[in-house]
Amino acid sequence: MSILVDESTTFIVQGITGREAVNLTRECLDYGAGAKIVGGVTPGRKGRDVHGVPVFDTVAQAVESHGGPIDGSVVTVPPAFTKDAVFEAIESGVKLIVIVTERIPRADVAGMVELASMRGARIIGPNCLGIIVPDKIKMGGIGGPAKDAAKAYTPGPVGVMSRSGGMTTEISSTLSAAGLGQSTAVSIGGDAIIGSSYAELMPLFAGDGQTEAIVIYTEPGGRMEAQLSEWVKENDSQIPIVAFMAGRFMDEMPGMSFGHAGTIVEGKEDTATEKIARLKEAGIVVAERIEEIPDLVKERLGSGAPA
Amino acid sequence: MRFYEYESKEIVRRAGIPTSKGGFATTAEEARARAEEVAGPVVIKSQVLTGGRMKAGGVQFADAPDEAARHAEDVLALEINGHMPRGVLVDERVAVKHEYYAGVVWDGLRKQPVMLFSDMGGIDIEEVAEQHPDHVGRGHFSNVLPFSDFQAKQVIASVGVTGSALNRLTPILTRLARLFVERDMTLAEINPLAELEDGKFVAVDAHMEMENEARGRQKELLETLGVGDEETREAREPTPFEIAGEEVDAMDHRGVAGNVTEFDGNLGLVIGAGGGSLTLFDAVRAHGGQPADYCEIGGNPSVRKACGLAKLVLQKPGVEKIAVMMSIVSNTRVDIVARGVIKACVELGFEPAEKIAIFRIPGAWEEEGFKILERYGVPYADRTVSLNEAAKRAAEAVPAA
């Protein structure tokens, strides 16, 4: 099994005629079983097609053409238009929205996430590369062209969540090289406010029969790691988690932003040191180097009782 | 981005919240004029984007305009924590009966803004929250539903404020909450929010920070406050090297090759992407390397931009070699970055094989990229070499000076 998506997931691409969106559409169609991209939306471009995917003016038209509800949407429109595009998707019944767009002001993100929760929809991102179920489906640019994605991702027992899109692939590739495949890898996004945090995705991974261990990639800034630790403690979760923390040097440089929009040390709780302590408190092992991750996972798969 | 106090107070005033009288001055003569307008005792406050100005002598009191001018002259010349003041704020000294705190910040986990209110103002809110938690009221509010006054009222009443104070404070916190959202703030704070002897409330000091991502849509506010596009208003001013990095990134709109931060080491880094750069920078330092810079490549930049960034780093005084390293790339092309960095070496008259300590970028178009690197004899590594191992090779190639 997998979380969030599988081979049967239908989705649209909003902003499909943009340069990166055209590439992303090709990559998703080519990967694994071939994504079921049932339409694209770019206002004013109705009637065109992108790699055979029909383009519509509105999400409602795509739903009508599909003849039923559409599961997901990959949103790639510019930051000033993202909130409207996401509202449109949610109000058209879409339940899983992957927001690729970067540099969206927080007030907009908060509004999208709030409307999604009011309507029972879920947002992944913004500022993310999407979701991949190895050899089956990818929803978003994650892993790049199908042949490159196939080099890095293999099916297996490890769930991956990462605040960095690129590091999702780096870590998965390292796992694959050591014979550890992935159940689902999720690029959760690098902004200060995101649709789905580690702790918010954990119940899905915990309920997934294929997932036996979790690897997370994390950075300074925010409270998401503390939230994950709380989740582990509150649920007495037995599913082993291995974390990698990048940006340790930032502890010496408060107020400076590096990497992603959400990556900044403003208070003590933002620091790498503090986060590592919080993770360890909950029994989450923190790898010093990426290449240690496979062995740390194997040790825990061998001895521990998977959830 | 941070606002100066005089800008923050102007933002508060425009939102309809009363502030203490006074104004901004950049010379002693202007300060005298502001003091004459106030026509009473004033406080002269250094306008710097750093803390500790009171301790450093950046806050002075004056009873008459002449005295205000003299103090302003001193304060204007006083450097605080390496920052020269932008000017001084000449404010009336108000007769305060009680000090309150009102603020709004983001709660990243709840994904909503949260109002904070305390009847113990004038001191750091975190200190109050720690030592007197029952004196801090909190209330989250929606970004979908309209804000309503009762939400502010509940927060104020929760710390025990009642009577006319409650009714006078409610519209102030309401306006602060609305301005926080409408102006894309990440922090909007009035501290102290003073209750005067006559029962009126005024904002005596304000601290505002705006989200960088929103600068575009807040252009009008920034223009009317006189904030230039070039002002980053980060923890420290950008160095000339960092400004040059911004210029490289602005060459065209394709991808990113920039986000440069200057360090004083001898190993030049041309690294990416966001998470890869953070990981690599840590790893280089863990192996004893001394980075000359931090930077980010990503999103498939052009050869021109990759070349521009590599040139900038290669020309930085003290840089012996550069290391070109990224986490596995999906849309950035290995061959384009390879061409960019080799071009930079060649155009500067360097031997690429000598100047590039290691090239470790696996991923899209790697076969093409590795062919180019081989042709120039540049040491390179594929994905079987970890980020950590690549960083180690870079650090060993350029030992600490």
Interface residues (C-beta under 8 A of the other chain):
Chain A: E20 N23 P79 A80 R103 I104 P105 R106 A107 V109 A110 G111 V113 E114 L115 M118 L129 G141 I142 G143 G144 P145 D148 A149 K151 A152 S162 R163 S164 G165 G166 M167 T169 E170 S173 T174 A177 G190 A192 I193 S197 Y217 E219 G222 R223 M224 Q227 F244 A246 G247 R248 F249 M250 M253 P254 G255 M256 S257 F258 G259 H260 A261 G262 T263 R289 I290 E291
Chain B: W106 G108 L109 K111 Q112 P113 S142 N143 V144 V181 D184 T186 E211 N212 E213 A214 G216 R217 E234 A235 R236 N259 T261 G272 A273 G274 G275 G276 S277 L278 T279 F281 D282 A283 R285 Y294 E296 G298 M326 S327 I328 V329 S330 N331 G363 A364 R383 T384 S386 L387 N388 E389
